[in-house]
Amino acid sequence: MAGGGFCRLPNGTVVVALALNRPPDGAGGTGAPVRVLVHAANRARALTRLRNLGLRAVYLRGNAQPPTPDEITAVLHH
């Protein structure tokens, strides 16, 4: 995992952003990071949602790369 973070919204929910390393494409290229955003009631619930999707080794350590305002808007209006 390349990094991630979270942002608590005024209504108490959180948006968690994680940058996951995508596997190589098989043609010799390197996998570019993919930014994954999750909106949930709390951080633990957001990480549980990701683990339920099969991302078992996902952990959020620190808040180095919190979601940008544009990412938060995209998640809330999706």
C-alpha positions as CSV (number, residue, x, y, z in Angstrom):
1,M,0.0,0.0,0.0
2,A,1.3,3.4,-0.9
3,G,-0.5,5.6,1.6
4,G,-3.8,6.9,2.7
5,G,-5.8,8.9,5.1
6,F,-9.2,9.9,6.3
7,C,-11.4,13.0,6.8
8,R,-14.2,13.3,9.3
9,L,-17.2,15.2,7.9
10,P,-19.4,17.6,9.9
11,N,-22.2,14.9,10.2
12,G,-19.8,12.5,11.9
13,T,-19.2,10.1,9.0
14,V,-15.8,9.7,7.4
15,V,-14.3,9.4,4.0
16,V,-11.3,7.1,3.8
17,A,-8.8,7.3,0.9
18,L,-6.2,4.6,0.2
19,A,-3.6,4.4,-2.5
20,L,-3.2,0.7,-3.5
21,N,-0.5,-0.6,-5.7
22,R,-2.0,-2.2,-8.8
23,P,-0.3,-5.4,-10.0
24,P,1.8,-5.2,-13.1
25,D,-0.2,-5.4,-16.4
26,G,1.7,-8.5,-17.6
27,A,3.3,-6.7,-20.5
28,G,6.3,-5.7,-18.5
29,G,4.8,-2.4,-17.3
30,T,4.6,-1.5,-13.6
31,G,1.3,-1.1,-11.8
32,A,0.4,2.5,-11.1
33,P,-1.2,3.3,-7.7
34,V,-5.0,3.3,-7.7
35,R,-6.8,5.6,-5.2
36,V,-9.8,3.9,-3.5
37,L,-12.3,6.0,-1.6
38,V,-14.9,4.8,0.9
39,H,-17.6,6.7,2.7
40,A,-18.8,5.1,6.0
41,A,-20.0,5.8,9.5
42,N,-16.5,5.4,10.9
43,R,-12.9,4.4,9.9
44,A,-13.3,0.8,11.1
45,R,-16.5,0.3,9.1
46,A,-14.8,1.7,6.0
47,L,-11.9,-0.7,6.3
48,T,-14.3,-3.6,6.9
49,R,-16.1,-2.7,3.7
50,L,-12.8,-2.9,1.8
51,R,-11.9,-6.2,3.5
52,N,-15.3,-7.6,2.5
53,L,-14.4,-6.8,-1.1
54,G,-11.4,-9.1,-0.8
55,L,-8.7,-6.5,0.2
56,R,-7.7,-8.4,3.3
57,A,-4.4,-6.8,4.0
58,V,-5.7,-3.2,4.0
59,Y,-4.7,-1.1,7.0
60,L,-4.8,2.6,7.6
61,R,-1.7,3.8,9.4
62,G,-1.7,7.5,10.0
63,N,-3.2,10.3,8.0
64,A,-0.4,11.0,5.5
65,Q,-2.6,11.4,2.4
66,P,-6.2,12.4,3.4
67,P,-8.8,12.7,0.7
68,T,-8.8,16.0,-1.2
69,P,-11.9,18.2,-1.3
70,D,-12.6,17.1,-4.9
71,E,-12.5,13.4,-3.9
72,I,-14.8,14.0,-0.9
73,T,-17.3,15.8,-3.2
74,A,-17.1,12.9,-5.7
75,V,-17.8,10.3,-3.1
76,L,-20.7,12.2,-1.6
77,H,-22.4,12.9,-5.0
78,H,-21.7,9.5,-6.6
